[in-house]
Structure formats: C-alpha cells, structure tokens
Amino acid sequence: MSEPRPRASLLPPNSSPLEHALETTAAGASELPVPLRALWNPDTCPAELLPWLAWALSLDAWQPYWPERIKRQRIRDAIEIQRRKGTAKSVRDVVRSFGASLALREWWQKAEPGPPHTFDVVLTLGAEVPRSAEFQQDIVDEITRTKPVRAHFTFTAGLSAAGGVGVAGGARAFVYRRLAATAH
C-alpha cells in the first residue's frame, strides 16, 4: 500500500508554523460534503435552515410562528412574487403563498368606478392556517409591500365555513368584517 500523498501547500516559503498548522486544519473542511441542491430547495431544506434560505431569496417578512408548510410555500413563491412586484398578480400570489385566497377588484372593475389607483381586497383564510389577527396583519403587511406603490386598498376579512345538510344538500356561508387599511 502506498501512503497518501502530502497535500501541496499554497503558502509561501516564508510562512510561519502557525499558518501551516491552520492550513492543515482547514484542509479537511474542503472535503466535507455540502448538499447545495438540497439546501437551496424549499422542499428538502432542513426546517432550521429555512430562515436563511428565505433571507437569501429576499423575502420581506418572516415569522417563527408560521406553520412550516406556509414557510416553505413563501420561499417557493418568492422569486415569482419579486419578479411581478407592483402588479395585481403579485398581490394574488403573495396571499396564496400564505394559504389564503382573495377576491381583488380594482377601481375600474367596479359597477361605478372608484377613485383611481384603489382596489378592494376580500381575504378568505384557508382551513390549515392560523386564524389570529397577527397572521392576518402579516398578510396585510405583505399586500402593502407587494402592491403598486401609488395604490391604496380597502381590506375585508372573510371567514369561510362549509357544512352539509343530510347527504344531498350543502351550504356555504361567508361572514365579512370590513376594515379600512391605508398605507403610508
């Protein structure tokens, strides 16, 4: 058997013994496997590293109390939302990334057109998302960051409930609470 070849040093001939020791110590670090594809994928990234991945993709907000499923979806949608920031599609995408749905009506889409550069948002939370006011405020804050800068919106939170009557019937009720939100 042959002995392993000594590693060629990149240090200059006048380097100190301390520098040689540091080079020898650090040499093993370059041989550690780093699963870059798994770390940059929101589906395979370890949960404890998700905040760093979100930061790398320039997510504007991150809360530790969000469910892991929402955190991963926010990261998945981050690039597309950033590409279209300032459009109605980006507002829809940011709300969808929180596991919610919305009805968005711009000023020119109403029966009687409203003031220019305004829109109404009716938010309906999904079944598997937090129902707290704090979570809804996070969504409103993201809408504010994503919407066109000159636009203002009226926010309405809707609660969706589904139920059934016997085998053949079904009902869906919507309860709305109107809130006024203004961005400064």
Secondary structure, DSSP 8 states (H G I E B T S, - for coil): ----------S-TT--HHHHHHHHHHHGGGGS---HHHHT-TTTS-GGGHHHHHHHTT-S---TTS-HHHHHHHHHHHHHHHHTTTSHHHHHHHHHHTTEEEEEEEGGGSSS--STTEEEEEEEE-TTS---HHHHHHHHHHHHHHS-TT-EEEEEEEEEEEEEETTTEEEEEEEEEEEE----
